[in-house]
Amino acid sequence: VGNKLSSSLQLSGALLNITDNEVAGSLIVDGSNQTVANNLIMGSFESKGSFNRIIENTIDGEINLRESSFNSIIGNSFSTIYMEHSDSNFISCNAFSCLWLGFYGHTCSNNTVSKNRVTGSGLWGILMGAGSYNVFHDNLICNYTGIHDGYGIAIGGNHLVAEHNMF
């Protein structure tokens, strides 16, 4: 609590409380039942695990969720969130420019994405490559122009399956 780190930080374990820190690099958390709250992270944030609470952080880079389930990502500000092999997560009240769900065809299912502010000048706001039974509601998605006009939401792709999702 309350540390200023001049480099990246990698933590592994359970029941950790990472709160009110400044991290000059990236933060990597591996494990379950952890709380990551009110931090300023100058690099990216990566989480692998379950039942983690990622709350009200300011992240200059992206969030990477890999093999993560039953996590709560609430009230954060970041650029992009990449999700692969991640199921049953709750993503709400965040501000970001892009969500890649089912990144590289690694399916993601049963996630809830709600009440987020998804704005940017890139090609898309939400890209769902592969996944099923995800629910998206009450999100603000705007300002996507890209080179050839943008897409607020793009679903599926070459050999990728995204089905039974609700918008």
DSSP file (Angstrom, degrees, kcal/mol; ACC not computed):
  #  RESIDUE AA STRUCTURE BP1 BP2  ACC     N-H-->O    O-->H-N    N-H-->O    O-->H-N    TCO  KAPPA ALPHA  PHI   PSI    X-CA   Y-CA   Z-CA
    1    1 A V              0   0    0      0, 0.0    19,-0.2     0, 0.0    20,-0.1   0.000 360.0 360.0 360.0 129.4    0.0    0.0    0.0
    2    2 A G        +     0   0    0     17,-1.2     2,-0.2    18,-0.2    19,-0.2   0.733 360.0 148.8  74.4  24.5    1.3    3.5   -0.9
    3    3 A N        -     0   0    0     16,-0.3    19,-2.7     2,-0.0     2,-0.5  -0.603  39.6-148.3 -91.8 152.7    4.5    2.4   -2.7
    4    4 A K  E     -a   22   0A   0     -2,-0.2     2,-0.5    17,-0.2    19,-0.2  -0.969  19.5-169.1-117.5 111.6    6.2    4.2   -5.7
    5    5 A L  E     -a   23   0A   0     17,-3.4    19,-2.4    -2,-0.5    20,-0.1  -0.869  18.2-159.0-106.8 132.8    7.9    1.7   -7.9
    6    6 A S  S    S+     0   0    0     -2,-0.5     2,-0.2    17,-0.2    -1,-0.1   0.354  77.2  30.7 -91.1   6.4   10.3    2.8  -10.6
    7    7 A S  S    S-     0   0    0      1,-0.1    18,-1.2    18,-0.1    17,-0.4  -0.760  99.8 -61.4-143.3-169.9   10.0   -0.4  -12.6
    8    8 A S        -     0   0    0     -2,-0.2     2,-0.4    16,-0.2    19,-0.2  -0.327  43.2-146.3 -76.9 163.6    7.6   -3.2  -13.3
    9    9 A L  E     -h   27   0B   0     17,-2.9    19,-2.7    -4,-0.1     2,-0.4  -0.999  11.1-170.6-136.7 132.5    6.1   -5.5  -10.7
   10   10 A Q  E     -h   28   0B   0     -2,-0.4     2,-0.3    17,-0.2    19,-0.2  -0.991  11.2-179.7-124.9 126.5    5.1   -9.2  -10.9
   11   11 A L  E     -h   29   0B   0     17,-3.0    19,-2.4    -2,-0.4     2,-0.4  -0.941   7.0-174.0-126.8 146.6    3.2  -10.9   -8.1
   12   12 A S  E     +h   30   0B   0     -2,-0.3     2,-0.3    17,-0.2    19,-0.2  -1.000  39.8  60.8-139.9 139.1    2.0  -14.4   -7.7
   13   13 A G  E    S-h   31   0B   0     17,-2.2    19,-0.8    -2,-0.4     2,-0.3  -0.987  71.0 -69.8 148.9-157.3   -0.2  -15.9   -5.0
   14   14 A A  E    S+h   32   0B   0     -2,-0.3    19,-0.2    17,-0.2    20,-0.1  -0.960  96.0  19.3-137.7 154.0   -3.6  -15.6   -3.4
   15   15 A L  S    S+     0   0    0     17,-1.5     2,-0.2    -2,-0.3    19,-0.2   0.788  77.7 158.5  60.0  32.3   -5.4  -13.1   -1.2
   16   16 A L        -     0   0    0     16,-0.3    19,-2.7    -3,-0.1     2,-0.5  -0.608  31.9-152.4 -84.4 148.1   -3.0  -10.2   -2.1
   17   17 A N  E     -o   35   0C   0     -2,-0.2     2,-0.8    17,-0.2    19,-0.2  -0.939  13.7-179.6-122.5 105.7   -4.2   -6.6   -1.7
   18   18 A I  E     +o   36   0C   0     17,-3.4    19,-2.2    -2,-0.5     2,-0.4  -0.881  23.4 158.3-109.9  99.3   -2.4   -4.3   -4.1
   19   19 A T  E     -o   37   0C   0     -2,-0.8   -17,-1.2    17,-0.2   -16,-0.3  -0.956  47.5  -0.5-134.9 141.4   -3.7   -0.8   -3.3
   20   20 A D  S    S+     0   0    0     17,-1.8     2,-0.3    -2,-0.4   -18,-0.2   0.835  85.0 140.8  57.6  42.2   -2.8    2.9   -3.8
   21   21 A N        -     0   0    0     16,-0.3    19,-2.7   -19,-0.2     2,-0.5  -0.757  48.4-138.9-110.7 159.4    0.6    2.3   -5.5
   22   22 A E  E     -ab   4  40A   0    -19,-2.7   -17,-3.4    -2,-0.3     2,-0.5  -0.988  20.1-171.2-114.6 121.3    2.4    4.0   -8.4
   23   23 A V  E     -ab   5  41A   0     17,-3.0    19,-3.2    -2,-0.5    20,-0.4  -0.959  13.6-162.2-117.1 117.2    4.0    1.6  -10.8
   24   24 A A  S    S+     0   0    0    -19,-2.4   -16,-0.2    -2,-0.5   -18,-0.1   0.762  79.7  24.9 -70.5 -25.3    6.3    3.1  -13.4
   25   25 A G  S    S-     0   0    0    -18,-1.2    18,-2.1     1,-0.2    17,-0.3   0.008 109.8 -43.8-111.2-141.6    6.2   -0.1  -15.5
   26   26 A S        -     0   0    0     16,-0.2   -17,-2.9    17,-0.2     2,-0.5  -0.561  41.4-140.8 -93.6 158.2    3.8   -2.9  -15.9
   27   27 A L  E     -hi   9  45B   0     17,-2.5    19,-2.5   -19,-0.2     2,-0.5  -0.986  16.3-172.7-119.6 123.8    1.9   -4.9  -13.2
   28   28 A I  E     -hi  10  46B   0    -19,-2.7   -17,-3.0    -2,-0.5     2,-0.5  -0.975   2.0-174.3-119.5 123.2    1.5   -8.6  -13.7
   29   29 A V  E     -hi  11  47B   0     17,-3.0    19,-2.0    -2,-0.5     2,-0.5  -0.975   3.6-177.9-122.6 124.7   -0.7  -10.5  -11.2
   30   30 A D  E     +hi  12  48B   0    -19,-2.4   -17,-2.2    -2,-0.5     2,-0.3  -0.974  46.8  45.7-125.1 115.8   -1.0  -14.3  -11.2
   31   31 A G  E    S-h   13   0B   0     17,-2.4     2,-0.3    -2,-0.5   -17,-0.2  -0.926  74.8 -73.2 146.4-170.5   -3.3  -16.0   -8.8
   32   32 A S  E    S+h   14   0B   0    -19,-0.8   -17,-1.5    -2,-0.3   -16,-0.3  -0.838  90.2  23.4-127.6 159.2   -6.8  -15.8   -7.3
   33   33 A N  S    S+     0   0    0     17,-2.0     2,-0.3    -2,-0.3    19,-0.2   0.889  81.2 147.7  57.9  45.1   -8.8  -13.8   -4.8
   34   34 A Q        -     0   0    0     16,-0.2    19,-3.1    -3,-0.2     2,-0.5  -0.812  40.8-144.3-111.0 151.3   -6.7  -10.7   -5.2
   35   35 A T  E     -op  17  53C   0    -19,-2.7   -17,-3.4    -2,-0.3     2,-0.5  -0.971  14.6-180.0-115.6 125.3   -7.6   -7.0   -5.0
   36   36 A V  E     +op  18  54C   0     17,-3.2    19,-2.5    -2,-0.5     2,-0.4  -0.952  25.2 160.2-122.0 106.3   -5.9   -4.5   -7.3
   37   37 A A  E     -op  19  55C   0    -19,-2.2   -17,-1.8    -2,-0.5   -16,-0.3  -0.979  47.7  -2.3-139.9 142.2   -7.4   -1.1   -6.5
   38   38 A N  S    S+     0   0    0     17,-1.8     2,-0.3    -2,-0.4    19,-0.2   0.787  82.5 146.5  57.6  35.7   -6.7    2.6   -6.9
   39   39 A N        -     0   0    0     16,-0.3    19,-2.6   -19,-0.2     2,-0.6  -0.706  47.3-138.6-100.0 153.9   -3.2    2.2   -8.5
   40   40 A L  E     -bc  22  58A   0    -19,-2.7   -17,-3.0    -2,-0.3     2,-0.6  -0.967  24.8-173.8-107.5 114.5   -1.5    4.3  -11.1
   41   41 A I  E     -bc  23  59A   0     17,-3.0    19,-2.9    -2,-0.6    20,-0.4  -0.946  15.2-167.4-116.5 115.7    0.1    1.9  -13.6
   42   42 A M  S    S+     0   0    0    -19,-3.2   -16,-0.2    -2,-0.6   -18,-0.2   0.709  77.0  32.0 -76.5 -20.9    2.3    3.6  -16.2
   43   43 A G  S    S-     0   0    0    -18,-2.1    18,-2.0   -20,-0.4    17,-0.2   0.024 107.5 -51.6-108.9-142.7    2.6    0.4  -18.3
   44   44 A S        -     0   0    0     16,-0.2   -17,-2.5    17,-0.2     2,-0.4  -0.488  40.7-135.3 -96.4 168.4    0.2   -2.5  -18.9
   45   45 A F  E     -ij  27  63B   0     17,-2.8    19,-2.5   -19,-0.2     2,-0.4  -0.993  18.9-172.3-124.5 130.6   -1.7   -4.7  -16.5
   46   46 A E  E     -ij  28  64B   0    -19,-2.5   -17,-3.0    -2,-0.4     2,-0.4  -0.984   1.7-175.3-126.5 134.8   -1.9   -8.5  -16.9
   47   47 A S  E     +ij  29  65B   0     17,-2.7    19,-1.9    -2,-0.4     2,-0.4  -0.994  10.2 175.6-131.7 133.1   -4.0  -10.8  -14.8
   48   48 A K  E     +i   30   0B   0    -19,-2.0   -17,-2.4    -2,-0.4     2,-0.3  -0.950  51.4  54.8-133.7 112.6   -4.1  -14.6  -14.9
   49   49 A G  S    S-     0   0    0     -2,-0.4    20,-1.4    17,-0.3     2,-0.3  -0.969  73.1 -80.7 155.6-170.5   -6.4  -16.1  -12.3
   50   50 A S  B    S+v   69   0D   0     -2,-0.3   -17,-2.0    18,-0.2   -16,-0.2  -0.911  89.1  18.5-133.0 155.2   -9.9  -16.2  -10.8
   51   51 A F  S    S+     0   0    0     18,-1.6     2,-0.3    -2,-0.3    20,-0.2   0.780  79.4 151.6  59.5  32.0  -12.0  -14.2   -8.4
   52   52 A N        -     0   0    0     17,-0.3    20,-2.5   -19,-0.2     2,-0.5  -0.649  39.2-142.7 -90.6 151.0   -9.8  -11.1   -8.7
   53   53 A R  E     -pq  35  72C   0    -19,-3.1   -17,-3.2    -2,-0.3     2,-0.7  -0.964  15.0-176.1-116.3 114.9  -11.1   -7.6   -8.1
   54   54 A I  E     +pq  36  73C   0     18,-3.4    20,-2.3    -2,-0.5     2,-0.4  -0.917  21.9 173.4-113.4 103.0   -9.6   -5.0  -10.4
   55   55 A I  E     -pq  37  74C   0    -19,-2.5   -17,-1.8    -2,-0.7   -16,-0.3  -0.949  47.6 -21.2-130.4 127.2  -11.1   -1.7   -9.2
   56   56 A E  S    S+     0   0    0     18,-2.4     2,-0.3    -2,-0.4    20,-0.2   0.811  79.3 152.4  53.1  45.1  -10.6    2.0  -10.0
   57   57 A N        -     0   0    0    -19,-0.2    20,-2.3    17,-0.2     2,-0.6  -0.735  42.2-138.2 -98.3 152.4   -7.1    1.9  -11.4
   58   58 A T  E     -cd  40  77A   0    -19,-2.6   -17,-3.0    -2,-0.3     2,-0.5  -0.967  26.4-176.9-108.2 117.0   -5.6    4.3  -13.9
   59   59 A I  E     -c   41   0A   0     18,-3.2    20,-0.2    -2,-0.6   -17,-0.2  -0.964  21.7-161.0-122.3 118.7   -3.6    2.3  -16.4
   60   60 A D  S    S+     0   0    0    -19,-2.9   -16,-0.2    -2,-0.5   -18,-0.1   0.787  81.1  33.8 -69.2 -26.7   -1.7    4.0  -19.2
   61   61 A G  S    S-     0   0    0    -18,-2.0    18,-2.2   -20,-0.4    19,-0.3   0.020 101.8 -60.6-105.5-147.5   -1.5    0.8  -21.3
   62   62 A E        -     0   0    0     17,-0.2   -17,-2.8    16,-0.2     2,-0.5  -0.487  34.3-123.6-100.3 169.3   -3.8   -2.1  -21.8
   63   63 A I  E     -jk  45  81B   0     17,-2.8    19,-2.8   -19,-0.2     2,-0.5  -0.954  21.9-162.4-108.1 132.0   -5.3   -4.8  -19.7
   64   64 A N  E     -jk  46  82B   0    -19,-2.5   -17,-2.7    -2,-0.5     2,-0.6  -0.969   5.1-172.1-116.4 117.9   -4.6   -8.4  -20.6
   65   65 A L  E     +jk  47  83B   0     17,-3.1    19,-2.3    -2,-0.5     2,-0.5  -0.944  11.7 174.3-108.5 114.3   -6.8  -11.2  -19.2
   66   66 A R  E     - k   0  84B   0    -19,-1.9   -17,-0.3    -2,-0.6    19,-0.2  -0.981  68.6 -12.7-123.3 129.3   -5.5  -14.6  -20.0
   67   67 A E  S    S+     0   0    0     17,-2.1     2,-0.4    -2,-0.5    19,-0.2   0.917  98.1 147.3  49.4  48.4   -7.1  -17.8  -18.6
   68   68 A S        +     0   0    0     16,-0.4    19,-1.1   -20,-0.2     2,-0.3  -0.916  23.2 176.8-118.4 139.7   -9.0  -15.7  -16.2
   69   69 A S  B     +vw  50  87D   0    -20,-1.4   -18,-1.6    -2,-0.4   -17,-0.3  -0.993  57.2  13.8-144.6 152.3  -12.5  -16.3  -14.8
   70   70 A F  S    S+     0   0    0     17,-1.3     2,-0.3    -2,-0.3    19,-0.2   0.807  82.2 147.8  57.4  35.6  -15.0  -14.8  -12.4
   71   71 A N        -     0   0    0     16,-0.2    19,-2.8   -20,-0.2     2,-0.5  -0.678  42.5-140.1 -95.9 154.4  -13.1  -11.5  -12.1
   72   72 A S  E     -qr  53  90C   0    -20,-2.5   -18,-3.4    -2,-0.3     2,-0.6  -0.975  15.5-176.1-115.0 120.4  -14.6   -8.1  -11.6
   73   73 A I  E     +qr  54  91C   0     17,-3.0    19,-2.3    -2,-0.5     2,-0.4  -0.929  22.7 164.6-116.0 102.6  -13.1   -5.2  -13.6
   74   74 A I  E     -qr  55  92C   0    -20,-2.3   -18,-2.4    -2,-0.6    19,-0.2  -0.973  50.3  -5.0-133.4 130.1  -14.9   -2.1  -12.4
   75   75 A G  S    S+     0   0    0     17,-1.7    19,-0.2    -2,-0.4     2,-0.2   0.718  84.9 141.4  71.9  24.7  -14.3    1.7  -12.7
   76   76 A N        -     0   0    0     16,-0.3    19,-2.4   -20,-0.2     2,-0.4  -0.550  43.2-143.6 -97.0 162.3  -10.9    1.6  -14.4
   77   77 A S  B     +de  58  95A   0    -20,-2.3   -18,-3.2    17,-0.2     2,-0.3  -0.998  39.5 133.7-124.2 126.9   -9.4    3.7  -17.1
   78   78 A F        -     0   0    0     17,-2.2    19,-0.3    -2,-0.4   -16,-0.2  -0.939  55.4-112.9-159.9 174.9   -7.1    2.1  -19.7
   79   79 A S  S    S-     0   0    0    -18,-2.2    18,-2.8     1,-0.3    19,-1.3   0.961  86.7  -5.4 -84.9 -56.6   -6.5    1.9  -23.5
   80   80 A T  E     - l   0  98B   0    -19,-0.3   -17,-2.8    17,-0.2     2,-0.5  -0.969  53.2-147.4-141.0 149.1   -7.5   -1.6  -24.6
   81   81 A I  E     -kl  63  99B   0     17,-2.3    19,-2.9    -2,-0.3     2,-0.5  -0.987  12.9-165.2-121.4 124.7   -8.5   -4.8  -22.9
   82   82 A Y  E     -kl  64 100B   0    -19,-2.8   -17,-3.1    -2,-0.5     2,-0.4  -0.917   7.2-171.6-106.7 129.3   -7.5   -8.1  -24.5
   83   83 A M  E     +kl  65 101B   0     17,-2.6    20,-2.4    -2,-0.5    19,-1.1  -0.983  10.4 166.8-125.8 128.9   -9.3  -11.3  -23.3
   84   84 A E  E    S-k   66   0B   0    -19,-2.3   -17,-2.1    -2,-0.4   -16,-0.4  -0.996  72.3  -4.4-141.0 137.0   -8.3  -14.8  -24.3
   85   85 A H  S    S+     0   0    0     21,-0.7     2,-0.5    22,-0.5    23,-0.2   0.894  95.9 139.4  49.4  44.4   -9.6  -18.1  -22.7
   86   86 A S        +     0   0    0     21,-0.3     2,-0.3    20,-0.3    23,-0.2  -0.974  28.0 179.7-125.6 121.8  -11.4  -15.9  -20.1
   87   87 A D  B     +w   69   0D   0    -19,-1.1   -17,-1.3    -2,-0.5   -16,-0.2  -0.878  53.4  11.5-125.2 150.9  -14.9  -16.8  -19.0
   88   88 A S  S    S+     0   0    0     21,-2.1     2,-0.3    -2,-0.3    23,-0.2   0.816  77.8 152.0  59.1  38.7  -17.6  -15.4  -16.6
   89   89 A N        -     0   0    0    -19,-0.2    23,-2.7    20,-0.2     2,-0.5  -0.684  39.8-139.1 -96.3 155.0  -15.9  -12.0  -16.0
   90   90 A F  E     -rs  72 112C   0    -19,-2.8   -17,-3.0    -2,-0.3     2,-0.6  -0.965  19.8-178.4-117.1 114.3  -17.8   -8.9  -15.1
   91   91 A I  E     +rs  73 113C   0     21,-3.1    23,-2.5    -2,-0.5     2,-0.3  -0.945  19.9 153.8-118.6 110.0  -16.6   -5.7  -16.8
   92   92 A S  E     +rs  74 114C   0    -19,-2.3   -17,-1.7    -2,-0.6   -16,-0.3  -0.988  47.7   7.3-145.6 146.5  -18.4   -2.6  -15.8
   93   93 A C  S    S+     0   0    0     21,-1.2     2,-0.2    -2,-0.3    23,-0.2   0.764  83.5 138.3  61.1  31.7  -18.2    1.2  -15.5
   94   94 A N        -     0   0    0     20,-0.3    23,-2.9   -19,-0.2     2,-0.5  -0.622  48.8-137.1-100.7 163.1  -14.7    1.4  -17.2
   95   95 A A  E     +ef  77 117A   0    -19,-2.4   -17,-2.2    -2,-0.2     2,-0.3  -0.989  44.0 133.2-120.3 120.6  -13.4    4.0  -19.7
   96   96 A F  E     - f   0 118A   0     21,-2.3    23,-1.9    -2,-0.5   -17,-0.2  -0.948  52.5-130.0-156.2 173.3  -11.4    2.5  -22.6
   97   97 A S  S    S+     0   0    0    -18,-2.8     2,-0.3     1,-0.3   -17,-0.2   0.686  84.0  19.4-105.9 -21.6  -11.0    2.6  -26.4
   98   98 A C  E     -l   80   0B   0    -19,-1.3   -17,-2.3     2,-0.0     2,-0.5  -0.980  48.8-165.1-155.1 137.8  -11.1   -1.1  -27.5
   99   99 A L  E     -lm  81 126B   0     26,-2.7    28,-3.2    -2,-0.3     2,-0.7  -0.990   8.1-167.3-119.7 120.8  -12.2   -4.5  -26.2
  100  100 A W  E     -lm  82 127B   0    -19,-2.9   -17,-2.6    -2,-0.5     2,-0.5  -0.935  11.5-174.6-106.3 109.0  -10.8   -7.6  -28.0
  101  101 A L  E    S+lm  83 128B   0     26,-2.9    28,-2.5    -2,-0.7    29,-0.7  -0.908  71.5  17.4-108.6 128.4  -12.8  -10.6  -26.8
  102  102 A G  S >  S-     0   0    0    -19,-1.1     3,-2.1    -2,-0.5    -1,-0.2   0.878  90.3-157.0  75.5  39.1  -11.8  -14.0  -28.0
  103  103 A F  G >  S-     0   0    0    -20,-2.4     3,-1.9    -3,-0.5    -1,-0.1  -0.230  71.1  -0.3 -53.0 130.4   -8.4  -12.5  -29.0
  104  104 A Y  G 3  S-     0   0    0      1,-0.3    -1,-0.3    -3,-0.1     3,-0.1   0.737 132.3 -62.0  55.4  27.2   -6.7  -14.7  -31.7
  105  105 A G  G <  S+     0   0    0     -3,-2.1     2,-0.9     1,-0.2    -1,-0.3   0.527  95.7 141.5  81.9   4.7   -9.6  -17.1  -31.7
  106  106 A H    <   -     0   0    0     -3,-1.9   -21,-0.7   -23,-0.1   -20,-0.3  -0.729  56.0-121.8 -81.7 106.7   -9.2  -18.1  -28.0
  107  107 A T        -     0   0    0     -2,-0.9   -22,-0.5   -23,-0.2     2,-0.4  -0.026  28.1-168.7 -59.7 149.0  -12.8  -18.3  -27.0
  108  108 A C  E     -x  131   0E   0     22,-0.9    24,-0.6   -23,-0.2     2,-0.3  -0.995  13.6-179.2-135.7 129.0  -14.3  -16.3  -24.2
  109  109 A S  E     +x  132   0E   0     -2,-0.4   -21,-2.1    22,-0.2    24,-0.2  -0.917  51.0  17.4-134.6 156.3  -17.8  -17.1  -22.9
  110  110 A N  S    S+     0   0    0     22,-1.6     2,-0.3    -2,-0.3    24,-0.2   0.742  77.1 147.9  61.0  28.9  -20.4  -16.0  -20.3
  111  111 A N        -     0   0    0     21,-0.2    24,-2.8   -23,-0.2     2,-0.5  -0.664  39.0-144.3 -90.1 150.1  -18.8  -12.6  -19.8
  112  112 A T  E     -st  90 135C   0    -23,-2.7   -21,-3.1    -2,-0.3     2,-0.5  -0.976  14.7-175.9-116.2 124.8  -20.9   -9.5  -18.9
  113  113 A V  E     +st  91 136C   0     22,-3.0    24,-2.1    -2,-0.5     2,-0.3  -0.961  22.4 156.4-120.8 110.4  -19.8   -6.1  -20.3
  114  114 A S  E     +st  92 137C   0    -23,-2.5   -21,-1.2    -2,-0.5   -20,-0.3  -0.979  47.6   4.9-142.8 149.6  -22.0   -3.3  -19.1
  115  115 A K  S    S+     0   0    0     22,-1.5     2,-0.2    -2,-0.3    24,-0.2   0.743  80.9 146.0  56.7  31.8  -22.1    0.5  -18.5
  116  116 A N        -     0   0    0     21,-0.2    24,-2.8   -23,-0.2     2,-0.7  -0.639  50.5-131.5 -94.8 155.8  -18.6    1.1  -20.0
  117  117 A R  E     -fg  95 140A   0    -23,-2.9   -21,-2.3    -2,-0.2     2,-0.7  -0.925  27.5-177.3-105.9 105.3  -17.6    4.2  -22.0
  118  118 A V  E     +fg  96 141A   0     22,-3.5    24,-2.1    -2,-0.7     2,-0.4  -0.880  18.3 150.5-109.5 100.2  -15.9    2.8  -25.2
  119  119 A T  E     + g   0 142A   0    -23,-1.9     2,-0.3    -2,-0.7    24,-0.2  -0.979   6.5 121.4-135.2 144.5  -14.6    5.7  -27.2
  120  120 A G        -     0   0    0     22,-1.3    25,-0.1    -2,-0.4     5,-0.0  -0.979  58.5-110.2 178.3 176.0  -11.7    6.1  -29.6
  121  121 A S  S    S+     0   0    0     -2,-0.3    25,-1.0    23,-0.2    24,-0.1   0.230  79.5 103.6-108.8  12.1  -10.6    7.0  -33.1
  122  122 A G  S    S-     0   0    0      2,-0.2    23,-0.7   -25,-0.1    24,-0.6   0.073  89.2 -86.0 -81.8-164.0   -9.5    3.5  -34.1
  123  123 A L  S    S+     0   0    0      1,-0.2    28,-3.5    22,-0.1     2,-0.3   0.842 101.8   6.3 -78.3 -35.0  -11.2    1.0  -36.4
  124  124 A W  E     - n   0 151B   0     26,-0.2    28,-0.2     1,-0.1    -1,-0.2  -0.974  45.2-154.0-147.4 160.8  -13.5   -0.6  -33.7
  125  125 A G  E    S+     0   0B   0     26,-1.0   -26,-2.7    27,-0.7     2,-0.5   0.831  91.5  22.5 -98.1 -50.3  -14.6   -0.4  -30.1
  126  126 A I  E     -mn  99 153B   0     26,-2.3    28,-2.7   -28,-0.2     2,-0.5  -0.983  65.7-176.9-123.2 122.2  -15.6   -4.0  -29.4
  127  127 A L  E     -mn 100 154B   0    -28,-3.2   -26,-2.9    -2,-0.5     2,-0.8  -0.961   3.5-171.3-118.3 113.0  -14.1   -6.8  -31.5
  128  128 A M  E     +mn 101 155B   0     26,-2.8    28,-3.1    -2,-0.5   -26,-0.2  -0.880  11.6 169.2-105.9 103.8  -15.5  -10.3  -30.6
  129  129 A G        -     0   0    0    -28,-2.5     2,-0.4    -2,-0.8   -27,-0.2   0.955  68.8  -3.9 -76.2 -53.6  -13.4  -12.8  -32.5
  130  130 A A  S    S+     0   0    0    -29,-0.7   -22,-0.9   -24,-0.2    -1,-0.3  -0.994  86.7  94.9-146.7 134.5  -14.6  -16.0  -30.8
  131  131 A G  E     -xy 108 162E   0     30,-1.7    32,-1.4    -2,-0.4     2,-0.3  -0.835  40.3-137.5 160.4 164.2  -17.0  -16.6  -27.9
  132  132 A S  E    S+xy 109 163E   0    -24,-0.6   -22,-1.6    -2,-0.2   -21,-0.2  -0.976  71.0  22.0-145.7 157.4  -20.5  -17.4  -26.9
  133  133 A Y  S    S+     0   0    0     30,-0.9     2,-0.3    31,-0.4    32,-0.2   0.766  75.2 149.3  57.9  31.5  -23.1  -16.4  -24.3
  134  134 A N        -     0   0    0    -24,-0.2    32,-2.8    29,-0.2     2,-0.5  -0.695  35.7-146.2 -88.4 148.5  -21.6  -13.0  -23.6
  135  135 A V  E     -tu 112 166C   0    -24,-2.8   -22,-3.0    -2,-0.3     2,-0.5  -0.973  14.4-175.1-121.9 128.0  -23.9  -10.2  -22.6
  136  136 A F  E     +t  113   0C   0     30,-2.9     2,-0.3    -2,-0.5   -22,-0.2  -0.987  17.7 156.3-120.7 123.3  -23.3   -6.6  -23.6
  137  137 A H  E     +t  114   0C   0    -24,-2.1   -22,-1.5    -2,-0.5   -21,-0.2  -0.998  52.8   6.3-151.1 149.1  -25.7   -3.9  -22.3
  138  138 A D  S    S+     0   0    0     -2,-0.3     2,-0.3   -24,-0.2   -24,-0.1   0.756  79.6 146.7  57.2  32.2  -25.8   -0.1  -21.5
  139  139 A N        -     0   0    0    -24,-0.2     2,-0.6   -26,-0.1    -1,-0.2  -0.750  46.6-136.3 -93.9 145.2  -22.4    0.6  -23.0
  140  140 A L  E     +g  117   0A   0    -24,-2.8   -22,-3.5    -2,-0.3     2,-0.5  -0.916  27.4 179.1 -97.3 118.4  -21.6    3.9  -24.8
  141  141 A I  E     +g  118   0A   0     -2,-0.6     2,-0.3   -24,-0.2   -22,-0.2  -0.971  18.9 137.5-124.4 114.8  -19.7    3.1  -28.0
  142  142 A C  E     +g  119   0A   0    -24,-2.1   -22,-1.3    -2,-0.5    -2,-0.0  -0.974  32.5  44.6-155.4 166.1  -18.7    6.1  -30.2
  143  143 A N        +     0   0    0     -2,-0.3     2,-0.7     1,-0.2    -1,-0.1   0.770  57.9 151.8  72.1  34.2  -16.2    7.9  -32.3
  144  144 A Y        +     0   0    0      1,-0.2     6,-0.9   -23,-0.1    -1,-0.2  -0.851   2.8 144.8 -98.1 115.9  -14.8    5.0  -34.4
  145  145 A T     >  +     0   0    0     -2,-0.7     4,-0.6   -23,-0.7    -1,-0.2   0.748  19.7 171.8-117.3 -43.9  -13.7    6.2  -37.8
  146  146 A G  T >4  -     0   0    0    -25,-1.0     3,-0.6   -24,-0.6     4,-0.2   0.034  60.0 -61.8  56.6-172.1  -10.6    4.2  -38.8
  147  147 A I  T 34 S+     0   0    0      1,-0.2    -1,-0.2     2,-0.2     3,-0.1   0.875 138.3  25.1 -75.7 -38.6   -9.1    4.5  -42.3
  148  148 A H  T 34 S-     0   0    0      1,-0.4    -1,-0.2   -25,-0.0    -2,-0.2  -0.307 135.4 -65.0-120.4  46.5  -12.3    3.3  -44.2
  149  149 A D    <<  -     0   0    0     -4,-0.6    -1,-0.4    -3,-0.6    -4,-0.2   0.436  64.3-110.1  72.6 140.2  -14.9    4.2  -41.6
  150  150 A G        -     0   0    0     -6,-0.9     2,-0.4    -4,-0.2   -26,-0.2  -0.368  13.9-132.3 -98.4 176.4  -14.9    2.4  -38.3
  151  151 A Y  E     -n  124   0B   0    -28,-3.5   -26,-1.0     1,-0.1   -25,-0.2  -0.996   2.0-156.6-130.1 123.9  -17.1   -0.1  -36.6
  152  152 A G  E    S+     0   0B   0     -2,-0.4   -26,-2.3     1,-0.3   -27,-0.7   0.898  91.0  18.9 -63.5 -38.5  -18.4    0.3  -33.0
  153  153 A I  E     -n  126   0B   0    -28,-0.2     2,-0.4   -29,-0.1    -1,-0.3  -0.999  66.1-177.1-135.9 132.7  -18.8   -3.4  -32.9
  154  154 A A  E     -n  127   0B   0    -28,-2.7   -26,-2.8    -2,-0.4     2,-0.4  -0.999  10.8-166.1-128.6 133.3  -17.3   -6.2  -35.1
  155  155 A I  E     -n  128   0B   0     -2,-0.4   -26,-0.2   -28,-0.2     7,-0.1  -0.963  46.1 -14.5-126.9 135.7  -18.2   -9.8  -34.6
  156  156 A G        -     0   0    0    -28,-3.1     2,-0.3    -2,-0.4     5,-0.2  -0.215  58.6-172.1  76.2-166.3  -16.6  -13.0  -35.9
  157  157 A G  B >   -Z  160   0F   0      3,-0.8     3,-1.8   -28,-0.1     2,-0.3  -0.963  47.3 -12.5 162.7-171.1  -14.0  -13.2  -38.7
  158  158 A N  T 3  S-     0   0    0     -2,-0.3     3,-0.1     1,-0.3    -2,-0.0  -0.371 132.3 -17.7 -57.2 115.5  -12.2  -15.7  -40.9
  159  159 A H  T 3  S+     0   0    0     -2,-0.3     2,-0.4     1,-0.2    -1,-0.3   0.624 109.0 124.9  62.0  16.4  -12.7  -19.1  -39.3
  160  160 A L  B <   -Z  157   0F   0     -3,-1.8    -3,-0.8     2,-0.0     2,-0.5  -0.863  48.8-150.3-106.5 141.9  -13.8  -17.5  -36.0
  161  161 A V        +     0   0    0     -2,-0.4   -30,-1.7    -5,-0.2     2,-0.4  -0.949  20.6 168.6-118.5 121.9  -17.1  -18.4  -34.3
  162  162 A A  E     +y  131   0E   0     -2,-0.5     2,-0.3   -32,-0.3   -30,-0.2  -0.952  22.9 154.4-127.5 109.7  -19.0  -15.9  -32.2
  163  163 A E  E     +y  132   0E   0    -32,-1.4   -30,-0.9    -2,-0.4   -29,-0.2  -0.942  45.2  24.9-140.2 158.1  -22.5  -17.1  -31.5
  164  164 A H  S    S+     0   0    0     -2,-0.3   -31,-0.4     1,-0.2     2,-0.3   0.807  78.1 145.2  61.3  34.0  -25.4  -16.9  -28.9
  165  165 A N        -     0   0    0    -32,-0.2     2,-0.5   -33,-0.2    -1,-0.2  -0.708  40.0-139.5 -98.4 154.1  -24.2  -13.4  -27.7
  166  166 A M  B      u  135   0C   0    -32,-2.8   -30,-2.9    -2,-0.3     0, 0.0  -0.959 360.0 360.0-122.8 127.7  -26.6  -10.7  -26.6
  167  167 A F              0   0    0     -2,-0.5    -1,-0.1   -32,-0.2   -32,-0.1   0.318 360.0 360.0-117.6 360.0  -26.4   -7.0  -27.4
